[in-house]
Amino acid sequence: MRVLVTGAGGQLGRELCAMDGVSVEVIGLDRSGLDVTDLAQCREAIAAYRPDAVIHAAAYTAVDRAEEEPDEAFRVNTAGTRNMALAAQEGHAKFCYISTDYVFDGRASAPYNEYDAPNPLNMYGKSKLAGERLAQSLSDRWFVVRTSWVYGAHGANFVKKMLRLGAKRGRVRVVADQTGSPTWAKDLAVFLLALVSTEAYGIYHAANAGHCSWYEFAKAIFEEKGMRVEVVPCTTGEFPRPARRPTYSVLDGAAVRYNGLPAMRHWREALREFLREWRA
């Protein structure tokens, strides 16, 4: 199977490209190789590589900056998704769009399943939800995969930030009233390649199992790393950001279960392996 990955320079895209092998050929295009906001370039890429599936990981992910420049967020996350979905449809390729837990408002008291109604609180979430709808309307073989709190070996993320701050200061303040599911990009990449080999189209929630607050996540990072760092809990109100975040955005992967796909392991186990592998 030949899979074209957009956003190949990002932390998820790079993990997907690292899995190029015998059973799947992964072709990665980063921003310099494919501008997804250009429909002609999207069509040319599909025509040149003739993929069986497209995993559309290219995205505008600057959540706070999106409040100041919503046009750019929608240009990439919405119009860019329209372009890739249309090009994939014309090229008879499956289309897999990577979305986010930020399409939800966080008012739930139990994990969100795939059919709970989205209600994003910020421009980033709104632009990603609009991308979901275009993917579903323009492709007749689509997957929408919502994930959350992604970290990995490449790019900036919460795990790297905590390790850097912990080593520098020995004390960090972390929000304790936002709850979600940390997800290792490598585990997500494995799931995505398994998913696009099927014809079980639809919406999926894909995150490492279990949940925690950012505060609990930070404590686990230092514990697994063996670092003596004081983690001080604080509230969202004490750490204001331009974009509102959902208080509770835990994802329940019901579609993963009833389609017989492999469940992702617990977030703590994934974190432990990531830190071992990254250190090595």
C-alpha positions in Angstrom: 0.0 0.0 0.0 1.3 3.5 -0.9 0.4 6.2 1.6 1.0 9.9 1.0 1.6 11.9 4.2 1.2 15.7 4.2 2.8 17.7 6.9 5.8 15.2 6.9 8.0 17.7 8.8 5.8 17.7 11.9 6.0 15.4 14.9 3.3 13.0 13.6 4.4 13.2 10.0 7.9 12.3 10.8 6.8 9.3 12.8 4.7 8.1 9.9 7.6 8.5 7.5 9.8 6.5 9.7 7.5 3.5 9.2 8.2 3.3 5.5 8.8 -0.4 4.8 7.9 -3.6 3.0 4.2 -3.7 3.7 3.6 0.0 3.3 5.3 2.6 1.2 5.2 6.0 2.9 5.8 9.2 0.8 6.2 12.2 3.0 5.8 15.8 1.7 6.6 18.6 4.1 5.6 22.3 3.7 8.5 22.9 1.2 7.4 20.0 -0.9 3.6 20.6 -0.9 1.7 23.8 0.0 -1.7 22.3 0.8 -3.4 25.7 0.4 -2.6 25.5 -3.3 -5.1 23.2 -5.0 -3.0 22.8 -8.1 0.0 21.5 -6.0 -2.3 19.1 -4.3 -3.6 17.7 -7.6 0.0 17.5 -8.9 1.1 15.5 -5.8 -1.7 13.0 -6.2 -1.1 12.6 -9.9 2.7 12.2 -9.4 2.6 9.6 -6.6 -0.8 7.9 -7.2 -1.3 6.9 -3.5 -3.8 4.4 -2.2 -4.4 6.6 0.8 -3.6 10.1 2.0 -3.0 10.9 5.7 -3.5 14.6 5.9 -1.3 15.6 8.9 -0.5 19.1 7.6 -2.1 21.7 9.9 -1.9 25.1 11.5 -1.4 24.1 15.2 -0.6 27.5 16.9 -3.7 27.4 19.1 -3.2 30.8 20.8 -1.9 32.6 17.7 -5.0 31.4 15.8 -7.1 33.8 17.9 -5.1 36.7 16.4 -4.9 35.3 12.8 -8.0 33.2 12.3 -7.9 33.6 8.5 -4.5 31.8 8.4 -5.9 29.0 10.6 -8.9 28.5 8.3 -6.7 28.9 5.2 -4.5 25.9 6.3 -6.9 23.8 8.3 -10.0 24.2 6.3 -9.2 25.3 2.8 -6.0 23.1 2.8 -8.1 20.2 3.8 -10.7 20.9 1.1 -7.8 20.9 -1.5 -6.3 17.6 -0.3 -9.7 15.9 0.0 -10.7 17.0 -3.4 -7.4 15.9 -5.0 -7.5 12.5 -3.2 -11.1 12.0 -4.4 -10.1 12.7 -8.0 -7.2 10.3 -7.6 -9.3 7.5 -6.2 -7.4 7.6 -2.9 -8.7 7.1 0.6 -8.5 10.3 2.7 -7.6 10.4 6.4 -7.9 13.7 8.1 -6.2 14.3 11.5 -8.4 16.3 13.9 -8.3 17.2 17.5 -10.1 17.0 20.9 -10.4 20.8 20.7 -13.5 20.4 18.6 -15.3 19.8 22.0 -16.2 22.4 24.6 -15.1 20.4 27.6 -18.4 20.4 29.5 -18.8 16.7 29.5 -18.3 14.6 32.6 -17.5 11.3 30.8 -15.2 10.7 27.8 -16.4 12.0 24.5 -17.3 9.4 21.9 -17.2 9.9 18.2 -20.9 11.0 17.9 -21.0 13.5 20.6 -21.8 17.0 19.2 -18.7 19.2 18.7 -18.7 22.7 20.0 -15.2 24.2 19.8 -14.2 27.1 22.1 -11.4 28.6 20.0 -10.5 29.4 16.5 -8.1 26.5 16.1 -10.9 24.1 17.1 -13.4 25.8 14.8 -11.0 25.6 11.8 -10.3 21.9 12.5 -14.0 21.1 12.7 -14.7 22.9 9.4 -11.9 20.7 7.9 -13.7 17.6 9.2 -16.9 18.6 7.5 -15.2 19.3 4.2 -13.3 15.9 4.4 -16.7 14.1 4.9 -18.4 16.0 2.1 -15.7 15.9 -0.6 -14.4 12.3 -0.2 -16.5 9.1 -0.4 -13.8 7.1 1.4 -12.9 9.2 4.4 -11.5 8.7 7.9 -11.6 11.6 10.5 -9.3 10.8 13.4 -9.4 13.0 16.5 -6.5 12.8 18.8 -5.2 14.7 21.8 -2.2 16.1 23.7 0.3 14.7 21.1 4.0 14.6 22.0 7.0 12.9 20.4 10.7 13.0 19.4 10.2 15.8 16.9 9.1 19.4 17.2 8.0 21.3 20.3 5.6 19.6 22.8 4.7 19.5 26.5 7.0 16.6 27.4 10.1 18.4 26.0 9.0 21.7 27.6 8.7 20.1 31.0 12.1 18.4 30.9 13.7 21.6 29.8 12.0 23.7 32.5 12.6 21.1 35.2 16.3 20.8 34.5 16.6 24.6 34.4 14.5 25.6 37.4 13.8 22.6 39.6 10.2 23.9 40.1 7.4 24.3 37.6 3.7 25.4 37.9 1.3 23.4 35.8 -2.4 23.7 35.2 -4.4 21.1 37.2 -8.0 21.7 36.1 -7.7 20.6 32.4 -8.0 16.8 31.8 -7.2 14.9 28.7 -5.3 11.9 27.2 -1.6 12.3 26.4 -0.8 10.6 23.1 2.6 9.4 21.8 3.0 10.3 18.1 4.6 7.0 17.4 1.6 5.0 18.8 -0.7 7.2 16.8 1.2 6.6 13.6 1.0 2.9 14.0 -2.8 3.2 14.5 -3.2 5.4 11.5 -1.4 3.1 9.1 -3.5 0.1 10.4 -6.7 2.2 9.9 -6.1 3.3 6.4 -5.4 -0.3 5.3 -9.1 -1.0 6.1 -12.4 0.2 4.6 -13.9 0.9 8.0 -14.6 4.6 7.1 -15.9 7.1 9.6 -14.9 9.2 12.7 -12.4 7.8 15.2 -11.1 8.9 18.5 -7.5 7.7 18.8 -5.4 8.5 21.9 -3.5 6.5 24.4 -5.8 5.0 27.0 -6.5 6.6 30.4 -6.5 10.3 31.3 -4.8 12.8 33.5 -4.5 16.5 34.1 -1.6 18.5 32.8 -0.3 18.6 36.4 -0.5 14.9 36.7 1.2 14.5 33.3 4.1 16.7 34.4 4.5 14.8 37.6 4.6 11.5 35.6 7.2 12.9 33.2 9.6 13.7 36.1 8.9 10.5 37.9 9.6 8.4 34.8 12.7 10.4 34.1 14.0 10.2 37.7 14.2 13.9 38.1 13.6 15.7 41.5 11.4 18.6 40.3 8.7 20.3 42.4 5.4 20.4 40.4 3.0 23.1 41.8 -0.6 22.9 40.6 -2.4 26.0 39.4 -5.7 26.8 37.8 -6.4 27.9 34.3 -7.4 31.3 35.6 -4.0 31.7 37.1 -2.3 30.9 33.8 -4.4 32.8 31.2 -4.0 32.1 27.5 -5.5 33.9 24.5 -7.4 30.8 23.4 -9.9 29.0 25.7 -9.2 25.3 26.3 -11.8 22.6 27.1 -11.7 21.7 30.7 -12.3 18.0 30.0 -11.4 16.6 26.6 -10.9 12.9 27.3 -11.6 10.8 24.1 -13.4 7.5 24.2 -12.5 5.3 21.2 -15.8 3.5 20.8 -15.3 3.2 17.0 -11.9 1.6 17.5 -13.5 -1.1 19.6 -16.5 -1.9 17.5 -14.5 -2.0 14.3 -12.0 -4.5 15.8 -9.0 -2.2 15.5 -6.1 -2.5 17.9 -6.6 -0.3 21.0 -3.8 2.1 22.0 -2.0 1.3 25.3 -2.2 3.3 28.5 -0.6 6.8 28.3 1.8 6.1 31.2 3.2 3.0 29.5 3.7 4.9 26.2 5.4 7.8 28.1 7.8 5.4 29.7 8.8 3.8 26.4 9.1 7.2 24.7 11.5 8.5 27.4 13.6 5.3 27.2 13.7 5.5 23.4 14.4 9.2 23.3 17.2 9.0 25.8 18.8 6.2 23.8 
